[in-house]
Amino acid sequence: QVQLVASGGGLVQAGGSRRLSCAASGRTFSSYRVGWFRQAPGKERELVAAITWTGASTFYADSVKGRFTISRDNAKNTVYLQMNSLKPEDTAVYYCAADRTLTTAQRMGVPNEYSYWGQGTQVTVSS
């Protein structure tokens, strides 16, 4: 099993940047794929970005491509989400999630494909 702690959220002005961190417990975190999801009030949880266990492949929602970057440091058991050029519509609670099972690229963005979830961190982008 793995436990996840998301951090780095806060208030930022539009156009600014923020880096979220997802710290994991457990020695085998390097074998987990990880996704960052977000959920805004009244909306469904949606994938922001995901990364395979090696870090060789990454996936992004169209709305964040070119602005957000997901990366991982397996030596530190941490996955990062660098968010640049933030927009008010990026305001949401951001969650990191992880799973060890194999899945397809098409299903990397499905919340049910992840067994372990962090507690969420609020990101608020002011206009």
N, C-alpha and C positions, 0 to 999 in steps of 0.2 A: 504494500500500500504506500501511498504518498500523500503528504499533506501540503497544501499550497497556501501561500500568503502573498496576496497582491498588495502593492504599495505604490506610492508616487502620484496619486491623484491630487487634485486641488483646483484652485481657480486660476484661470489663465485668460489673457486677452486674445481676441481673434488675431490670427497671424503668428501667435506665439508657439512655443514648443513645450513638450513635457515628455519625460521618460517614465514609463511604468515598469515595475519589476515584479516578477513572480518567483518567489523563493520557495524551493521545495525541500522537504525532508526526505530521507531515504537514499540508500546507496545506489539504487538502480534508476535514478531519475533520467540518466542518459539514454535509457531504453524507452522513454515515453515520448510520444508526440504531444505537442502542446498547442493550444489555441487560445487566442484572446477574443472574447465576445463582449458585446455591450448591449445594454438594455436601457432605453429611454422611457420615461413615463408614458404609459398607454401603448407602448410598442412591444413587439416580440423581441426576444433575444436574438441577436444576429452576430454572425462571424465577422470579426475585424481582420484577423490574420491568424495563420497557423504555420507551424514549422514541424518538420519530421524529426525523428529522434537524432539523426546525424546532423541536422541542420542543412542538409544538402538541398532540400526542397522547401519552398515557402509558398504560401497562398494568401491572397489579399482580396478583400471586398473591393469592388470597382470604385466605391466611394472614397477609398483611402489610398488607392494605388498612386505611387509617386509622392505621397506625403508621409506615410507611416512605414516603418521598417521593423520587422520582427527578427530577433537574433537570440542565440542562446550561448551560455558559457557552462558547459557541463561540469567543468572543474569546480564551479561555484554553485552548481545546482540551481541556476537562475536563468530565466527567460526574460527578455526585455522587449518592450514595445516603445520605440522612439516615434513620437508624434510631432510632426512639424506642420507649419501652415494651418494651424487649428482653426476650425470654423465653429460657429455657434451650434450647428447641427451635429457636431461631434459630442455635444453634451450628453452624458449618460453615465451609468454605473458600468465600469469595466471589470470583467471577470476573466481570470485565467483558468484553464481547464486542461486536464491531462489524461492520457490513456495509453496502455501498452499494446492493445490489440491492433492488428492490421486493419486498415480500411482503405477505401479507394479515394482517389483525389476528389472525386465528386462528392464524397460524403465527409470530407474533412470539415466542412462547415455546418454539419448537423449536430446540434447540442447533445442529442442522445448518443452520439458516438464517443462521448467523454464520460468517464466514470468518476473522476475526481475534480472538485471545483474549489477555488479559493473563495474568500468572503466578499470580494468586490471592492472596488475603490472608485469614488466619485470623481469624475472630471467635469468641470463646468467651464465653458468657454463663453466669455462675455463679448458682446458686440461693441 
